[in-house]
Amino acid sequence: MTATRVLVLNSGSSSLKYQLLDMRDSTGAGGRLAVGLVERIGETTSRLKHTPLATGGESRERTGPIADHEAALQAVAEELAKDGLGLDSPELAAIGHRVVHGGQSFTEPTVVDETVLAEIERLIPVAPLHNPANLTGIRTAQALRPDLPQVAVFDTAFHTTMPESAARYAIDVATADEYRIRRYGFHGTSHAYVSRETARLLGRAPEDVNVIVLHLGNGASASAVRGGRCVDTSMGLTPLEGLVMGTRSGDLDPAVIFHLTRVGGMSTDEIDTLLNKKSGLIGLCGDNDMREIRRRIDEGGADAPAARLAFDIYIHRLKKYIGAYYAVLGRVDAIAFTAGVGENAAPVREAAVAGLEGLGVAVDGALNAVRSQEARLISPTGSRVAVAVVPTDEELEIATQTYALVVRDN
């Protein structure tokens, strides 16, 4: 029997997202056997929600203390076993792990060994919130199934094709090299998947298409993709740089930090918290949910002006990046919106391209208003630049890369 299943794990500091996919049908939902989430790991109010898609069964929930990631993965294994999808199955080919930061060391999916684990650990200073949790997930899975290939798929890998002119910051080279300061970019699995799916939607090969990908969720990033390869992206050394996000500031003058230190008397940790957790949309208007911001704008009232200003700042930054990446690419075949806001917020899509008709960019109002889970074009027929909505599928991308590596190595 050929093993064709891949378990995808996305480990957070107190959560574990998972999907089990059968790669004989790697087109999407048909190959998705089970999905789930364990949250509040380490608390007395831990919760596991499991949905067995293979059997068409109802979602199941269990609550109560789940002490750590090992206990969480064991609970996941028990739920999968109830559906005949146990992790001891000979059909399980590998476990794929999302790892946020791979630095310059990892440019493609990699089978995990001790050397790989050591390098992921070495990168913790540039990804202190994510890499420790990713390591925990890998080590937990190794303990449960030491015989299986564990594959790390890195958020940063897709962006390693950027030229040095895009990846380097204009600071002293020796200092930058010593402290590994450069633009790494994030959301790479999403940008890889969406750029490729956009080409498919256009009926063209990825290597023939130039795409601006706008991954707009609570975290947000843009990328310029030329012929299937990233040539620029908005996030940098960390996920703080770039677009206005739910709670992150995105771009700002670095001297703001010096000013807050010298004049405001704020500590490094206080500034870190301000820029990462109390800025962006929530800092501007008190809400980081675009749906709530639009509701406030549409209903008017006393809190509408702050919501409107936050929305306008968000759109202004987004439009600047579209224009910049249009210039970087020279020729743009498509602009693709994805992730929670990009897929669902029609007003954001409309506003982001408004006024860009001279560049061949426009949306059709009726098409843009349609809500769908399918990839689709929302630009007028015959537009020079296609505008698309392409739902991202990072788990499928991780599974696809994991399975391709395992099959190739065997």
C-alpha positions as CSV (number, residue, x, y, z in Angstrom):
1,M,0.0,0.0,0.0
2,T,1.4,3.4,-1.0
3,A,1.2,5.9,1.8
4,T,-0.6,9.1,0.5
5,R,-1.8,10.9,3.6
6,V,-0.1,14.0,5.1
7,L,-0.9,15.4,8.5
8,V,-0.3,19.2,8.6
9,L,0.4,20.8,12.0
10,N,0.5,24.5,12.7
11,S,1.7,24.9,16.3
12,G,1.2,28.2,18.1
13,S,2.3,29.1,21.6
14,S,-1.0,27.8,23.1
15,S,-2.7,26.3,20.1
16,L,-2.5,23.5,17.5
17,K,-4.2,23.7,14.2
18,Y,-4.2,20.5,12.1
19,Q,-5.5,19.0,8.9
20,L,-5.2,15.5,7.5
21,L,-5.2,15.3,3.7
22,D,-5.0,12.5,1.2
23,M,-2.7,13.6,-1.6
24,R,-4.3,11.2,-4.1
25,D,-6.8,14.0,-4.4
26,S,-4.7,17.1,-3.9
27,T,-7.2,19.5,-5.5
28,G,-8.6,20.7,-2.2
29,A,-11.7,19.6,-0.2
30,G,-11.9,16.2,-1.8
31,G,-8.6,15.2,-0.3
32,R,-9.3,16.8,3.1
33,L,-10.1,14.0,5.6
34,A,-10.2,15.9,8.9
35,V,-9.6,19.4,10.3
36,G,-9.4,20.7,13.8
37,L,-8.0,23.1,16.4
38,V,-6.8,22.7,19.9
39,E,-6.7,26.1,21.7
40,R,-5.8,27.4,25.2
41,I,-3.2,24.6,25.7
42,G,-1.9,24.7,29.2
43,E,-5.1,26.1,30.7
44,T,-8.0,24.5,32.5
45,T,-10.3,25.7,29.8
46,S,-8.6,24.0,26.8
47,R,-10.8,23.1,23.9
48,L,-10.5,20.8,20.9
49,K,-12.8,21.0,17.9
50,H,-12.5,18.2,15.4
51,T,-14.4,17.8,12.1
52,P,-14.2,14.5,10.3
53,L,-14.7,15.5,6.7
54,A,-14.0,12.0,5.3
55,T,-17.0,10.5,7.0
56,G,-19.2,13.5,6.7
57,G,-19.8,13.4,10.4
58,E,-20.7,16.2,12.7
59,S,-18.0,18.3,14.4
60,R,-17.0,17.1,17.9
61,E,-15.7,19.2,20.8
62,R,-14.0,18.3,24.0
63,T,-13.1,20.7,26.8
64,G,-11.0,20.4,29.9
65,P,-7.3,20.7,30.7
66,I,-4.8,19.9,28.0
67,A,-1.4,20.4,29.7
68,D,0.9,20.8,26.8
69,H,1.5,20.2,23.1
70,E,2.3,16.5,23.6
71,A,-1.1,16.1,25.3
72,A,-2.8,18.1,22.6
73,L,-1.3,16.0,19.8
74,Q,-2.3,12.8,21.7
75,A,-5.8,14.1,21.9
76,V,-5.8,14.9,18.2
77,A,-4.6,11.3,17.5
78,E,-7.5,9.9,19.6
79,E,-10.1,11.9,17.7
80,L,-8.6,10.8,14.3
81,A,-8.7,7.2,15.5
82,K,-12.4,7.4,16.2
83,D,-12.9,8.1,12.5
84,G,-10.6,5.3,11.3
85,L,-7.8,7.8,10.5
86,G,-5.4,7.0,13.3
87,L,-1.8,8.3,13.2
88,D,-0.6,4.7,13.4
89,S,-2.1,4.1,9.9
90,P,0.4,2.8,7.2
91,E,-1.3,5.3,4.9
92,L,0.3,8.2,6.7
93,A,3.3,9.3,4.6
94,A,4.6,12.2,6.6
95,I,3.8,15.1,9.0
96,G,4.3,18.6,7.6
97,H,4.9,21.5,9.9
98,R,4.5,25.2,9.4
99,V,7.7,27.0,10.6
100,V,7.5,30.7,10.5
101,H,11.2,31.7,10.1
102,G,13.8,29.8,8.1
103,G,16.2,32.7,7.6
104,Q,18.5,32.3,4.6
105,S,19.2,28.7,5.5
106,F,16.0,27.1,4.2
107,T,14.8,27.9,0.7
108,E,12.6,24.9,0.3
109,P,10.7,22.3,2.4
110,T,13.2,20.3,4.4
111,V,13.1,16.9,6.2
112,V,13.8,17.6,9.8
113,D,16.9,16.2,11.6
114,E,18.9,17.4,14.5
115,T,20.8,19.9,12.4
116,V,17.6,21.4,11.1
117,L,16.2,21.7,14.6
118,A,19.3,23.4,15.8
119,E,19.1,26.0,13.0
120,I,15.4,26.7,13.7
121,E,16.3,27.2,17.3
122,R,19.2,29.5,16.3
123,L,16.7,31.7,14.5
124,I,14.5,32.2,17.6
125,P,15.9,35.8,18.2
126,V,14.4,36.9,14.9
127,A,11.1,35.0,15.5
128,P,10.7,34.8,19.3
129,L,6.9,34.4,19.2
130,H,6.7,31.7,16.5
131,N,9.8,29.5,16.2
132,P,9.7,28.1,19.8
133,A,6.1,27.0,19.3
134,N,6.9,25.5,15.9
135,L,9.8,23.6,17.4
136,T,7.6,22.2,20.2
137,G,5.2,20.9,17.6
138,I,7.9,19.2,15.6
139,R,9.5,17.5,18.7
140,T,6.1,16.4,19.9
141,A,5.2,14.8,16.6
142,Q,8.7,13.2,16.4
143,A,8.0,11.6,19.8
144,L,4.6,10.3,18.7
145,R,5.8,9.0,15.3
146,P,9.6,8.8,15.2
147,D,9.4,6.5,12.1
148,L,7.7,9.1,9.9
149,P,9.4,11.9,8.0
150,Q,8.8,15.3,9.7
151,V,8.9,18.0,7.1
152,A,9.4,21.7,7.9
153,V,7.8,24.2,5.4
154,F,9.0,27.7,6.0
155,D,6.9,30.9,5.7
156,T,10.1,32.7,4.6
157,A,11.2,30.2,1.9
158,F,9.1,31.6,-1.0
159,H,10.7,35.0,-0.5
160,T,14.3,33.8,-0.6
161,T,14.3,34.4,-4.4
162,M,14.3,38.2,-3.8
163,P,17.3,39.9,-5.3
164,E,19.7,41.5,-2.9
165,S,18.5,44.9,-4.0
166,A,15.1,44.1,-2.5
167,A,16.3,42.0,0.5
168,R,19.0,44.3,1.8
169,Y,18.4,47.3,4.1
170,A,20.6,50.3,3.5
171,I,22.5,50.0,6.8
172,D,26.2,49.1,7.4
173,V,26.7,45.7,5.7
174,A,28.9,44.3,8.5
175,T,26.4,45.1,11.2
176,A,23.5,43.7,9.1
177,D,25.4,40.5,8.4
178,E,26.5,40.0,12.1
179,Y,22.9,40.3,13.3
180,R,21.2,38.7,10.3
181,I,19.3,41.9,9.5
182,R,17.6,41.8,6.1
183,R,14.1,41.4,4.6
184,Y,12.9,37.9,5.0
185,G,9.1,38.2,4.4
186,F,6.4,36.0,5.8
187,H,3.1,34.4,4.7
188,G,5.2,32.7,2.1
189,T,3.1,29.5,1.7
190,S,0.1,31.7,1.1
191,H,1.8,33.9,-1.5
192,A,3.2,30.8,-3.2
193,Y,-0.2,29.1,-3.4
194,V,-2.2,32.2,-4.4
195,S,0.2,33.3,-7.1
196,R,0.1,29.8,-8.6
197,E,-3.7,29.6,-8.3
198,T,-4.0,33.0,-9.9
199,A,-2.1,31.8,-13.0
200,R,-4.3,28.7,-13.1
201,L,-7.4,30.9,-13.0
202,L,-6.0,32.8,-16.0
203,G,-5.4,29.6,-17.8
204,R,-1.6,30.3,-18.0
205,A,1.6,28.8,-16.6
206,P,2.9,30.4,-13.4
207,E,6.2,31.2,-15.1
208,D,4.4,33.3,-17.7
209,V,2.5,35.5,-15.2
210,N,3.3,38.5,-13.0
211,V,1.1,38.8,-10.0
212,I,0.7,41.2,-7.1
213,V,-0.5,39.1,-4.2
214,L,-2.3,40.9,-1.3
215,H,-2.7,38.7,1.7
216,L,-5.0,40.7,3.9
217,G,-5.9,39.2,7.3
218,N,-5.3,40.4,10.8
219,G,-1.7,40.2,9.7
220,A,-1.2,41.5,6.1
221,S,1.5,41.4,3.5
222,A,2.0,42.1,-0.2
223,S,4.3,40.5,-2.7
224,A,5.5,41.0,-6.2
225,V,5.7,37.7,-8.0
226,R,7.4,37.6,-11.4
227,G,7.1,34.3,-13.2
228,G,6.3,32.3,-10.1
229,R,9.3,33.8,-8.1
230,C,9.0,36.4,-5.4
231,V,11.0,39.6,-6.2
232,D,9.8,41.8,-3.4
233,T,7.5,41.6,-0.3
234,S,6.3,44.0,2.3
235,M,7.2,42.3,5.6
236,G,10.8,42.5,6.6
237,L,13.1,41.2,9.3
238,T,9.8,40.6,11.3
239,P,6.1,40.6,10.4
240,L,5.9,44.2,11.7
241,E,6.9,46.0,8.5
242,G,4.7,46.9,5.6
243,L,0.9,47.2,5.4
244,V,-1.4,48.5,8.1
245,M,-2.6,45.5,10.0
246,G,-5.1,44.6,12.7
247,T,-2.8,45.4,15.6
248,R,0.6,46.1,13.9
249,S,1.7,49.5,12.7
250,G,3.4,48.5,9.5
251,D,5.8,51.0,8.0
252,L,6.9,54.0,10.2
253,D,9.9,56.2,10.6
254,P,12.5,54.3,12.7
255,A,13.1,57.5,14.6
256,V,9.6,57.2,16.1
257,I,11.2,54.5,18.4
258,F,14.0,56.8,19.4
259,H,11.5,59.6,20.1
260,L,9.3,57.3,22.3
261,T,12.4,56.3,24.2
262,R,14.0,59.7,24.7
263,V,10.9,61.8,25.1
264,G,8.2,59.3,26.1
265,G,10.4,57.4,28.5
266,M,9.1,54.1,27.1
267,S,11.1,50.9,27.4
268,T,12.0,48.6,24.5
269,D,9.3,46.1,25.6
270,E,6.7,48.8,25.9
271,I,7.4,50.1,22.4
272,D,7.4,46.5,21.1
273,T,3.9,46.0,22.6
274,L,2.7,49.3,21.2
275,L,3.8,48.6,17.7
276,N,2.8,45.0,17.5
277,K,-0.3,44.8,19.7
278,K,-1.8,48.3,20.1
279,S,-1.3,49.9,16.7
280,G,-2.7,49.3,13.2
281,L,-6.5,49.4,13.0
282,I,-7.0,48.8,16.7
283,G,-4.7,51.7,17.6
284,L,-6.4,54.0,15.1
285,C,-10.0,53.3,16.0
286,G,-10.3,50.7,18.7
287,D,-11.3,47.9,16.4
288,N,-9.2,45.4,14.5
289,D,-12.1,43.6,12.8
290,M,-12.7,45.1,9.3
291,R,-16.3,44.0,9.5
292,E,-16.9,46.1,12.6
293,I,-15.0,49.1,11.1
294,R,-17.2,49.0,8.0
295,R,-20.3,48.7,10.2
296,R,-19.4,51.8,12.0
297,I,-18.7,53.7,8.8
298,D,-22.0,52.6,7.2
299,E,-24.1,53.3,10.2
300,G,-22.6,56.7,10.9
301,G,-22.8,58.2,14.4
302,A,-20.2,59.5,16.8
303,D,-17.6,56.7,16.3
304,A,-17.8,56.7,12.5
305,P,-15.1,59.4,11.8
306,A,-12.4,57.4,13.6
307,A,-13.4,54.2,11.7
308,R,-13.4,56.1,8.4
309,L,-9.9,57.5,9.1
310,A,-8.6,54.1,10.0
311,F,-10.1,52.6,6.8
312,D,-8.6,55.4,4.7
313,I,-5.1,55.0,6.2
314,Y,-5.4,51.2,5.6
315,I,-6.4,51.8,2.0
316,H,-3.8,54.5,1.4
317,R,-0.9,52.2,2.5
318,L,-2.3,49.3,0.4
319,K,-2.6,51.4,-2.7
320,K,1.0,52.6,-2.3
321,Y,2.2,49.0,-2.3
322,I,0.2,48.1,-5.3
323,G,1.7,51.1,-7.2
324,A,5.2,50.3,-6.0
325,Y,5.0,46.6,-7.0
326,Y,3.5,47.6,-10.3
327,A,6.7,49.6,-10.9
328,V,8.9,46.7,-9.6
329,L,7.3,44.2,-12.0
330,G,7.0,46.5,-15.0
331,R,4.1,44.4,-16.3
332,V,1.3,43.1,-14.1
333,D,-1.0,40.4,-15.3
334,A,-3.1,40.1,-12.1
335,I,-3.7,41.5,-8.7
336,A,-4.9,38.8,-6.3
337,F,-6.7,39.4,-3.0
338,T,-6.6,36.7,-0.4
339,A,-7.0,35.9,3.4
340,G,-9.9,36.9,5.6
341,V,-10.2,40.6,4.6
342,G,-9.0,40.1,1.1
343,E,-11.5,37.3,0.4
344,N,-14.5,38.8,2.2
345,A,-14.3,42.6,2.3
346,A,-15.6,43.9,-1.0
347,P,-15.3,47.6,0.1
348,V,-11.6,47.0,0.7
349,R,-11.0,45.6,-2.8
350,E,-13.0,48.3,-4.4
351,A,-11.2,51.1,-2.6
352,A,-7.7,49.6,-3.0
353,V,-7.9,49.8,-6.8
354,A,-10.1,52.9,-7.2
355,G,-8.3,55.5,-9.3
356,L,-5.9,53.0,-10.9
357,E,-7.9,52.7,-14.1
358,G,-5.0,54.4,-16.0
359,L,-2.9,51.4,-15.1
360,G,-5.5,49.0,-16.5
361,V,-6.8,48.1,-13.0
362,A,-10.5,48.1,-12.1
363,V,-13.2,46.0,-10.5
364,D,-16.7,45.3,-11.7
365,G,-19.1,46.3,-8.9
366,A,-21.5,43.4,-9.4
367,L,-18.7,40.8,-9.6
368,N,-17.0,42.3,-6.6
369,A,-20.1,42.1,-4.5
370,V,-20.5,38.4,-5.0
371,R,-19.6,36.3,-2.0
372,S,-18.1,32.9,-2.9
373,Q,-15.5,30.4,-1.6
374,E,-14.3,29.9,-5.1
375,A,-11.4,31.6,-6.9
376,R,-12.8,34.2,-9.3
377,L,-12.2,37.3,-11.4
378,I,-13.8,40.5,-10.3
379,S,-12.4,42.8,-13.0
380,P,-14.4,43.8,-16.1
381,T,-14.1,41.6,-19.1
382,G,-11.1,42.6,-21.3
383,S,-9.3,44.4,-18.5
384,R,-5.5,44.8,-19.1
385,V,-4.9,43.6,-15.5
386,A,-7.1,40.9,-14.0
387,V,-8.2,41.5,-10.5
388,A,-8.9,38.2,-8.7
389,V,-10.2,36.9,-5.3
390,V,-8.3,33.7,-4.6
391,P,-9.0,31.9,-1.3
392,T,-5.7,30.9,0.3
393,D,-5.0,27.3,1.4
394,E,-1.8,27.3,3.4
395,E,-2.5,23.8,4.7
396,L,-2.9,22.3,1.3
397,E,0.3,24.1,0.2
398,I,2.2,22.6,3.1
399,A,0.8,19.2,2.4
400,T,1.6,19.5,-1.3
401,Q,5.2,20.5,-0.6
402,T,5.6,17.9,2.1
403,Y,4.3,15.1,0.0
404,A,6.3,16.1,-3.1
405,L,9.5,16.1,-1.0
406,V,8.8,12.7,0.6
407,V,7.9,11.1,-2.8
408,R,11.0,12.6,-4.4
409,D,13.3,11.3,-1.6
410,N,11.8,7.8,-1.9
